[in-house]
Amino acid sequence: MTRTAFLIAAVLAAWAVMPAQAADVSAGSLKISAPWARATPKGASVGGGYMTIINSGTAPDRLIGGSTDVAKSFEVHEMKMDGGVMKMRPVANGIEIKPGQTVTLEPSGYHVMLVGLKQQLKQGEHFKATLEFAKAGKVGVDFTVEGIGAKSGGAKSGGGATPGMGGMQMK
């Protein structure tokens, strides 16, 4: 094999194993970037979804819910410290995205809860969901499933290695 052919083969092989990133989606003045979810253990009944939402318009909007075929319900939740204890609760009126504001849904903050999972979420897979906004309406997105211990999408957190597991991947 020539050196050029070897180089091309190596580049293609590296590209093939890189994690696929979900595409950004726009709906009116909203831009939804990098929707991702954490992989779940077998038998888990809930999962979490995350993303960034940017409002470049002049009016506020609100993420009020959504749906997906991988779970019975899709809820907007918040985690926050309350008297030294981390508590999670549904956000009754959704999350407001003010004009010019960027809202990041992430672990230990605002996120979507996938309740009543119908299947295990496995690292490297994707699933479709529909976000529902008060003004922008229904918006289809594609979630990338990262590792169980991922802290952000796009394998920025060490490829999903589980904390305390010496970098081992959970399957």
N, C-alpha and C positions, 0 to 999 in steps of 0.2 A: 504494500500500500504506500502510495506516495505521501510525503509529508503534508501536502495540502489536503489530500483526502482524509488523512488521519486527524488534522486540525478541524476540518468540517464535521467529521463524525463526533469528535469530542465536544464541540460546541452544541451540536444537535442533542447529544446525550445529556448534557448539562441542562439544556433548555427543557427537555422532556421531564426531568425530575423536579423542576421548580414548581412551587405551588401556584395554581391558577388563582387569579384575583378576580373577584366579582367586579363587574363594570359599574361605574358611577351611573346614577339614574337621575334625571331631572323631571320635575313636575311643577310647571309654573315657575315661581321664583325659588323653589326649593331644590337643593341638590343633595342626594343621598349618596354617601361615599362609603366604600369598603364594608358592606354588611358581612358579618361573620358570626359564628356561633362556636361554642366549645363542644368538643366531642363529649359524649356521655358514656358512663359505664353501662354494660348490659343490664337491662331491667330497670333503668332509671325512668321515672315518670315525669321529670321536668328537665328542661334545658334553658340556657340563656342565650340571647341574641344581642348583638352590639353593632353600632354604626356611627357615622358622623352625619349630621344634618345641618346644612347651611341655608340660611334664608337671605337671599340677596335682594329681596323685594322691599316694598314700603309698608306692608301690612303684616301683622303677626299671623302665624298659623299654629296649629296644635296637632301633635301626633296623639290620636285618641285610641288606637288599637290596630288590629290587623287579623290576618288569618293565614294558615298554612295547612297543607295536607299532612304534614308530619306530626301534628299535635291537635288535640281536641279544642284547645283554646290558645289564644295569643293575647297576652296581657302586657300593659305598660306598668313597670314596677320601679321602685326606688329603694336603694339601700343607703342608710345613713346612721351615724352614731346618735344614740339617744341614751343619755345618762351612763356613758361608758360601755354601752352594749350596742353592737351592730344589729340593726333591725331592717327587715325587708317588708315592704307593703305595696299594694297596688296604688297607682296614682289615679285617683278618682276622675279627674278631668283631663288626664293626659299631660303631655309635656308641651309647654308653650315654646315656640321658636320665634323670638322677636325679630323685627327687621334688622338686618346686618349682623345677626347673632349666629354663632356656630354652637351647636349642642352636640356633645359627644356622649353616646351611650356606651358604657364600659363596665367591666366588673367592679363591684363596690360602689356603684353610682346608679344613675338611670340605666335601665336595660329593658328588653322585652323578655317575658317569661313564656316559654313554650310549655303549656300545662297539659298533661295527659298524652305524653309522647306515644306515638303509634309505632315507632321504630327507633333503634339506637342511632345516634348521630355519630358517624365515624369520620375520623380525621381524613382530610383529602377529598371528601365528598361535598356535594352541593345540594341545596334544596331551595325551592321557590317559596316565596311568601308574598302577601299583599299587605302593604302598610295602609292605614286609613288616617287621613288628615282631615281636619275640620273644613278647610277651604280647598286644598289641592285635590281632595277626594282620594280615591284608591290608586295606589302606585305599586306595580309589581317590582320585586327585587329578587336577587339571587344571593343566598347566603353561602359563604365558604365555611366549611367546618374545619376548625383548627384543633390543636391538641387539647387534652383535658385540662392541662395547667396553663394554657395560653393566657397571656395578659393583654394581648392586642392581636389584631388580624394581620395577615401577611407574613406569618411565621417570624415576626420581629422579636418574639419572646423566646428564642432558642428553639424554634420548630415545634413547640408544644410539649417539651419535656416536662414531666410532672415534678413539681417541687419535692425535694426530699428523696427523689428516686435516682439520684446520681446521673441525671440526664436520660434515663430510660424512657422510651416511648410507651404509653399505655395503649393497648389495643382493645 
